[in-house]
Amino acid sequence: MSNNNKRSKYTISVLVENKPGVLARVSSLFRRRNFNIESLTVGTTDREDISRMTIVVNGDTKMVEQVMKQLNKLIEIIKVSDVTENSVERELVLIKVKATSETRGEIVELANIFRGRVVDVSKDSLIIELTGDEDKIRAFVNLMRQFGIRELARTGKVAMQRGEKIVALNP
C-alpha cells in the first residue's frame, strides 16, 4: 500500500477456513471499525476446506492497514493480502432487458460487442450474462437502460494477484 493517507478503494483478498460463522466474524470486524464494505464475494478455492473472500472497501491507508492486522488475528484466517494493485479483477452481471421484435437484434449485437452471452430468451425479454471489470459492466448497464432494465443481479469483485501464488497451501 502507498504511504499516504489518501482515501481510495482497496481490494483485500482473504483466505479463510471454510467453516460456519467465519463470514459473520469477518463482516463484524468491518462493522466494528465503521467500515462500509462496498462489495464482498466468497467462494471455495481449489480446496473445499478453504474459501477466498474478496472484499472491496473505501478508506485511507492507515485504516485499511489496521483492519488487515485485525483480520490476521482471527483464528480462521489463513492469509490476508492487499491485491489493489497488480491483480486481475472481474465482476459478473446478469441483466434482464425488455426486448421487442424491433430491439432484440440490437440488444444481441451490443451484448456480442461487450463479449456478453444471451442466457435466456422469452417473448418480451432477454437475460444477458457479462463478465469484466467495473467500468465495462457499468458501460454495458448504461447502454441497456435505453431498452428498459427489468431486473439486474451483479456480483461483487473477485480478484487474484498476478504472477506467483499468494500463499502456498499444503495439499
N, C-alpha and C positions, 0 to 999 in steps of 0.2 A: 504494500500500500504506500501511497505517497506520504510524505512527512507533513504536509499541510493539513489544516483542519477544514478544508473546503467541503461543503455539503454536496453530496452526489449519491448516485446509485451504486450499490455494491452487490455483487453476486457471490454468495457463500455456498460452498459445497460441503456437505456434512455426511460422512459415512457413519452409520449407526447400526447397532444390533437390532435386528428385526424382531422386536418384542412389543407386546401390548403396552401402551402408555408412553412410549418414547416420544411420539409426535406431540402429545399433550405437554410433556415436560419441556420440550424444546420451545414450543409456541408460548408457554407460560413464562419462560425466561425472557423472551422478547417483550411480552406484555408488562412484566415487572419493571423493565427498563424503559417503558413507554416508547418502544419502537413499533412503528407500523410496518407489518410485513406486506410488501407490495405484491409479491407472488411467492407461492410455496408449492413445490411439486415433490412427490415422494414415490419411489418405486424400488423394487428389489434390484440387486445387481446380478452379476453372473453367479453369485452365491445366494441361495434362498435365505440364509441366516443374516444377511447384511443388506441394508437399504441405503439408498443415496437420497438425501434431501438437497434440493436446490432452493435456496432462499434469497430473494431479492429484497433489499431494504434501502431506504434513503437515510443518510446520516453523514456525520463527519468522520474523519479517520479515527479520531480518538474513541468515539462512541462505538464504532464497528470493531476496533481492536479489543475493547473491553468486553463486548458481547462474545467475541470469538474466544477470549480467555475463559469466560464463564461457561460457554458451551463445552470447552475442553475438560471442565471439572465434572461434568455429568458422567456417571458411571457407564452408560450405554454408548457413549460417543467413542468412535474409533479414530477418526481424523477430521479436522476442520481445516478448510483451505479457502482463501480468498481467490476466486477464479475470475475476478472482474476483468482482468486483462489477460491476453494471450489464451483465450478459450474459444471453443466452438459452442455457440448458443442457438437454440431453436425453440420455437413455440408451435403449437398446433391449434387450428381453429376449425370448427365445424360450423358452417353458416347456411341457414335455410333462407332462400331468397325466393320471393314471388316471381313466377315465370309464366308468361303467356306464350302463345304460339309465335307472337311477334318478337318477343325479347329472349326467348330460350337460346337461340343461336348466338346472340351477342354475349350472353352470360357465360355460355360454354367456352366461347372464344377467349374471353377475358380470363376465365379460370385456367385455360391452357397456357396463356401468356405468362401467368404467375406460377405455372407448374402445379396448379391445383388439380384435383380429381373430383369428378361428379360421383358421389357415392350413393345417391338416392334420387329417383325421379318420380314425381307424381303429376297429376293433371295440372296443378297450378303452382308447383314449386320444385326447386332443386336443392339438394343438400350438397355442398362442396366442402371437401377436405383440403386444407392447405397447411404446409409447414414452412417455416422460415424465421428470420429474425423479426424483432418487434416492428421495425419500420415497414417491412414487406407486408406483414399481417395488417398493420394499420392502413396502409395504402389500399390493399385489396378490400378491406371492410368499407373504407370510404367510397370506393368505386361501386360497391354493391348497394349502397344506400339509395341510389337513384332508382333501383328496381323494387326496393321495399324489402327490408330485412324482417323476416318473420320470427326468427329465433337465432341465437348465437351462443355457442359454447366455446370457451377459449381456455387453454391450459396456461399454466404459468411457464416460466422459462426453465428449460433444462440446459445444463452446461457441463462441459468437460474440458479440462486443461489440455492444451495441445502438447504434443511430444510425449515424454515418458509418463508412465503410470504414476498417479499421485501418491499412492501408498501400495506397497506390496503386501498382499494378504496371503496367509498360509492356506493352502488348499484343504 
